[in-house]
Amino acid sequence: MKKIFLLTITILSIGFISMFFLLNNSVSEEKMIIDDLSNPKDNNWVFFTDRVMGGISRGELTYNLDKEQNFYRMSGNVSTANNGGFIQFRTNIRDLPDIDFNGVRIMVRGNNQNYYIHIRTKLTPLPWQYYQTQFKVNNKWEIIEIPFDKFSKSNFYQPNSFKPKDIRTLAIVAYGKDYDANIDLGLIEFY
């Protein structure tokens, strides 16, 4: 009788431990779509260049449709002349839920160049304050996931990291060298 009781307790314990493990480790990914381009008028992307500070880079942001895929295309010429060196398009982030997102997911294609994502938070209000990470695009659509811990601060006096709930703006940026930029964005979301 004692052996049956111990066996029953052992089986129940293993069952509860297994159930606890499965519940705590289930994959339930939270995400927040920033822009899936289903309605381009819903998002307020702003395009600007280093001309706001005296640079000579130029470019444009257009909305396009290609084989049932809506996308934004940022194209132009980045020039480091006259202390410049960027073109970008940026959107404000509003009503961010208090969820610990892990990173940014983008669907992009382009001209085999490196680009950046810049994130600004409530603690980085000045133009030269942001967190950035680099990614490379090729000429085929691909989904890239970039964890927030891969972003680095732009200035030594910023906090080393940020909380997702503090994000205020997000930008796609061609930056830092002389080149022709051409990048398409079909989706951007937090995951």
Number of C-alpha atoms within 10 A of each C-alpha: 6 7 8 9 10 11 12 12 12 12 12 12 12 12 12 12 12 12 12 11 11 11 10 9 9 8 8 6 8 11 16 15 13 20 20 18 21 12 9 15 8 9 14 13 18 12 18 18 25 21 16 9 10 12 18 19 23 19 18 16 20 11 13 16 11 7 5 7 12 19 24 20 21 23 20 21 20 25 22 17 13 13 12 22 23 26 27 25 22 18 18 15 18 11 7 13 10 10 13 13 19 18 17 20 20 21 19 23 22 22 15 14 17 17 21 19 22 23 27 24 19 11 14 21 11 8 7 10 19 22 25 20 17 17 12 15 21 14 14 13 15 15 15 15 17 19 15 21 12 12 21 19 20 15 13 8 8 15 12 13 13 21 13 19 17 16 18 19 16 23 19 21 24 29 22 16 14 16 17 16 24 22 26 24 23 22 20 21 17 20 19
